[in-house]
Amino acid sequence: MNAAAERLSDREVGERLKLAREEAGKTQADAASVIGAARTTVVAIEKGQRRIRIDELQKLAAAYGTSANAILRREAVQLSLAPQFRRLSESEDDAVGTSSRLLNDLVTAELELENALGIHRERRYPPERPILPGDNRAVVSQAEADAQDLRDWLGIGPGPIGDIVSVLDLQLGIRVYLCPLNSKISGLFAYDPRAGACMLLNALHPRSRLMTTAAHELGHFISSRTEPEVLTESSLFVSREERYANSFSRGFLTPSRAVRQRFQDITAGHSHLTRRHIILLAHAFGVAREAMVRRLEELGLARRGTWDWFQANGGITDEQARQVLGDIPSRHFSASETGVQLPPRLALLAGEAWKRGIYSEGQLVRLLHLDRYSVRALLDSAAAEEGEEDDLVKLPR
């Protein structure tokens, strides 16, 4: 391929500059001030009507927190994801913004490395199921049915889902990232035609909460994957989309038939529902104890108000759970493992790109938004694995 074919067009450069500017929160007037030009000049550059000079490109890239090389690389990707949020009522805007930028950075880096390595990530998306007209009961009914249909489509069967992240990533081809986030952020979902469906989940949250968040975002993916909106649990009005996602999550993680069967097995011979029953059921399905009781109430397996009764009588504590289950890790990562880290697949792509000489250490520092020490540790690991390579373990092509 010749150099002319490799070079980006003025329009492509302009589009990338516009996305970089918007991601950096800058206006066209800000950009014009950086290069000492009129705003109309910036408008023309972003539309591809005026070729940008190299000194202007360098100044704008620096102002946008990127580099001229990143803007001009053919395999480079510029995204501006608009995530849907799953967050608590007291979430702060700066925490939301930080998490959104992190998701955008991770997806952008992964896409660029895939382009550089010639890798195409396969998507196995089921058809979208728009929410049908009807009252709240109709929304709940559809969500339950859609959740069961997806389980059938995936071939999961009626039992509990042990690892929902593997289901999302390996079976559906959704980009899933588990990273330490602000404790007030549960997760984000975004969709982009180039990147596909993307999720960022809080690795600091307990497994049960992470499972519920992932299933909730999966509900948005099934029903309205291309329609981003910010959703908060504190909203006085619960949208149909949010009601659907909540019901989908319950139906997907705790399908009625499986719950009824496990409930019968665990409570056989007992006359009352006990804390031990709830702890065992919640653990079996990987959900929170409150979520399990609410589901039992919903299915008519427990009286309405059962959870409130337990709460009024001492609750169901973590210590009681430990007495029943023993010491079982409650998180995907321990506290010592939750520093700056890359998702495993992204780390593998970065190591491979470095081994092939496509990216230097410095380029990876900028692309991955990591410090040089963290990138060096990643590359040392890749180099150690390369030293173990042998024809016996070479992948057939």
Secondary structure as the mmCIF struct_conf table of DSSP 4:
data_model
#
loop_
_struct_conf.conf_type_id
_struct_conf.id
_struct_conf.beg_label_comp_id
_struct_conf.beg_label_asym_id
_struct_conf.beg_label_seq_id
_struct_conf.end_label_comp_id
_struct_conf.end_label_asym_id
_struct_conf.end_label_seq_id
HELX_RH_AL_P HELX_RH_AL_P1 ALA A 3 GLU A 6
BEND BEND1 ARG A 7 ARG A 7
HELX_LH_PP_P HELX_LH_PP_P1 LEU A 8 SER A 9
HELX_RH_AL_P HELX_RH_AL_P2 ASP A 10 GLU A 23
TURN_TY1_P TURN_TY1_P1 ALA A 24 GLY A 25
HELX_RH_AL_P HELX_RH_AL_P3 GLN A 28 ILE A 35
TURN_TY1_P TURN_TY1_P2 GLY A 36 GLY A 36
HELX_RH_AL_P HELX_RH_AL_P4 ARG A 39 GLU A 46
TURN_TY1_P TURN_TY1_P3 LYS A 47 GLY A 48
BEND BEND2 GLN A 49 ARG A 50
HELX_LH_PP_P HELX_LH_PP_P2 ARG A 51 ARG A 53
HELX_RH_AL_P HELX_RH_AL_P5 ILE A 54 ALA A 63
TURN_TY1_P TURN_TY1_P4 TYR A 64 GLY A 65
BEND BEND3 THR A 66 THR A 66
HELX_RH_AL_P HELX_RH_AL_P6 ALA A 68 LEU A 72
TURN_TY1_P TURN_TY1_P5 ARG A 74 GLU A 75
STRN STRN1 GLN A 84 ARG A 87
TURN_TY1_P TURN_TY1_P6 SER A 89 GLU A 90
HELX_RH_AL_P HELX_RH_AL_P7 ASP A 93 LEU A 117
TURN_TY1_P TURN_TY1_P7 GLY A 118 GLY A 118
HELX_LH_PP_P HELX_LH_PP_P3 TYR A 125 GLU A 128
HELX_LH_PP_P HELX_LH_PP_P4 PRO A 130 LEU A 132
BEND BEND4 PRO A 133 GLY A 134
HELX_RH_AL_P HELX_RH_AL_P8 ASN A 136 LEU A 154
TURN_TY1_P TURN_TY1_P8 GLY A 155 GLY A 155
BEND BEND5 PRO A 158 GLY A 159
BEND BEND6 GLY A 162 GLY A 162
HELX_RH_AL_P HELX_RH_AL_P9 ILE A 164 SER A 166
HELX_RH_PI_P HELX_RH_PI_P1 VAL A 167 GLN A 171
TURN_TY1_P TURN_TY1_P9 LEU A 172 LEU A 172
STRN STRN2 ARG A 175 CYS A 179
TURN_TY1_P TURN_TY1_P10 SER A 183 LYS A 184
STRN STRN3 ILE A 185 ASP A 192
TURN_TY1_P TURN_TY1_P11 PRO A 193 ALA A 195
STRN STRN4 GLY A 196 ASN A 202
TURN_TY1_P TURN_TY1_P12 ALA A 203 LEU A 204
BEND BEND7 HIS A 205 HIS A 205
STRN STRN5 PRO A 206 PRO A 206
HELX_RH_AL_P HELX_RH_AL_P10 ARG A 207 SER A 224
TURN_TY1_P TURN_TY1_P13 ARG A 225 THR A 226
STRN STRN6 VAL A 230 THR A 232
TURN_TY1_P TURN_TY1_P14 GLU A 233 SER A 234
BEND BEND8 LEU A 236 PHE A 237
HELX_RH_AL_P HELX_RH_AL_P11 ARG A 240 LEU A 253
BEND BEND9 THR A 254 THR A 254
HELX_RH_AL_P HELX_RH_AL_P12 SER A 256 THR A 267
TURN_TY1_P TURN_TY1_P15 ALA A 268 GLY A 269
BEND BEND10 SER A 271 HIS A 272
HELX_RH_AL_P HELX_RH_AL_P13 ARG A 275 PHE A 285
TURN_TY1_P TURN_TY1_P16 GLY A 286 GLY A 286
HELX_RH_AL_P HELX_RH_AL_P14 ARG A 289 GLU A 298
TURN_TY1_P TURN_TY1_P17 LEU A 299 GLY A 300
BEND BEND11 LEU A 301 ALA A 302
TURN_TY1_P TURN_TY1_P18 ARG A 304 GLY A 305
HELX_RH_AL_P HELX_RH_AL_P15 THR A 306 ALA A 312
TURN_TY1_P TURN_TY1_P19 ASN A 313 GLY A 314
HELX_RH_AL_P HELX_RH_AL_P16 ASP A 318 LEU A 325
BEND BEND12 ASP A 327 ASP A 327
STRN STRN7 ARG A 331 ARG A 331
BEND BEND13 HIS A 332 PHE A 333
HELX_RH_3T_P HELX_RH_3T_P1 ALA A 335 GLU A 337
BEND BEND14 GLY A 339 VAL A 340
HELX_RH_AL_P HELX_RH_AL_P17 PRO A 344 LYS A 355
TURN_TY1_P TURN_TY1_P20 ARG A 356 GLY A 357
BEND BEND15 ILE A 358 TYR A 359
HELX_RH_AL_P HELX_RH_AL_P18 GLU A 361 LEU A 368
TURN_TY1_P TURN_TY1_P21 HIS A 369 HIS A 369
HELX_RH_AL_P HELX_RH_AL_P19 ARG A 372 GLY A 387
TURN_TY1_P TURN_TY1_P22 GLU A 388 GLU A 388
HELX_RH_3T_P HELX_RH_3T_P2 ASP A 391 VAL A 393
HELX_LH_PP_P HELX_LH_PP_P5 LYS A 394 PRO A 396
#
